[in-house]
Amino acid sequence: MKLSLAILLLSFYTVSAQQKPVETIYFDFDRYDLTSRQKAVVSNFIKNLDTSKVQSIQIYGYCDDRGTDSYNFKLSDKRAVTIQNFLVRHGFKKNKIIILEGRGRIIVKTDTVKNLQETRLQNRRVDLIVVKKHNFGKDVHTSFKDKLKVGDRVYLETILFNIGSAKLTPTAKKELDNVAVTLQTHPNLNFEIRGHVCCTPEIYNDGIDRETKERKLSWNRARMVFHYLINKKISKSRMTYLGCGNKYPLGHGDKYDRRVEFLITKI
């Protein structure tokens, strides 16, 4: 097992310089502290990270399938915190770490796994997910001030919602105030407001609004922005709204899926 661990760590160390979207650190059984070799791996990750291009880091901890759920949730969380603390001690800004989560044990069917020990070894890990700035896909912009065309989407990362809520946060209202000012200077720009949700099972298309108890959360978020902009003197003839449910995750963490986007329909 020690040999397997060394091979995995060496593999990680070798490809780190390529800066993959996901980096992984493997832990010894029932441990959350870092060995000298593991510290070198994380140090190499930091060294090769161009922080000027990084929007945020997500850290997820895991355990193998042995032990109770409660114990392994605590252990996986400690592993994630260990990596966070190491990053911060070595100069990485804590506010760049937007998700820090221990996800507990990864269940495996022991009778269907060819190499159980190797599988368990790979499940005792922390994943570091690097989200690069403005890495939201083709034709996605982060400002109404950009040069836009019909079909472009504008995504503003400060217009986010709390879980189960369609209410605008103070930060979101402030951003929408700025949007309204910009829209007033571009009176020919029309758009569709699209609401999104996170964290819903695949069998459902939308989330439940905790206030209304309806499974129309993405619609309610889009409608909330629609009416807010009307109150800011933006003509409703320029806007429509749509609930997209959980169909279009950004892939950068649940926080960023609790959002609205603006689809440009006319310039």
URBEL-V907841 format. One line per field, one symbol per residue. phi: phi as a letter, one per 40 degrees, with the letter a starting at -180 (. if undefined). psi: psi as a letter, one per 40 degrees, with the letter a starting at -180 (. if undefined). burial: I if it has 24 or more other ideal C-beta (glycine too) atoms within 12 Angstrom, else O. A space follows every 50 residues. Layout:
# URBEL-V907841
phi = ???
psi = ???
burial = ???
This chain:
# URBEL-V907841
phi = .ccccccccccccccdccfccbbbbcbcdgbbcbccccccccccccdccc ccbccabbbbbbbcccgcdccccccccccccdcdcccccbgcccccccbb acbgcbcbcdcbccbcccccccccabcbbcbccfcbhcgbbbaccccbbd hcbbbbcccbbcdgbbcccdcccccccccccccccbcccbabcbcbbbgb dccbcaccccccgccbcccccccccdcccdccgcccccbbaacbfbcbcc gbhddcccabbbccbab
psi = ddddddddddddddedeegidhihhiiihfieihiddddddddddddehg deehdihhhhiiiaeiiidddddddddddddddddddddfehhdeegdhh hheaihhihdeehdgddddddeegihhhhhhihfgeiifhieieeihiih eiihhheegiiiheieihidddddddddddddddegeehiihhhiiiifi ideieiihhddeeigfddddddddddddddeefhheeeiiiihebfdgid eeiddeegiiihhhei.
burial = OOOOIOOIIOOIIOOIOOOOOOIIIIIIOOOIOIOOOIOOIIIIIIOIIO OOOIIIIIIIIIIIIIOOOOOIOOIIIIIIIIIIOIIOOOOIOOOIIIII IIIIIIOOOOOOOOOOOOIIIIIIIIIIIIIOOOOIOOOIIIOIOOOIOO OIIIIIIIIIIIOIIIIIOOOIOOIIIOIIOIIOOIOOIOIIIIIIIIII OOOOOIIIIOOOOOOIIIIIIIIIIIOIIOOIOIOOOIIIIIIIIIOIOI OIIIIIIIIIIIIIIOO
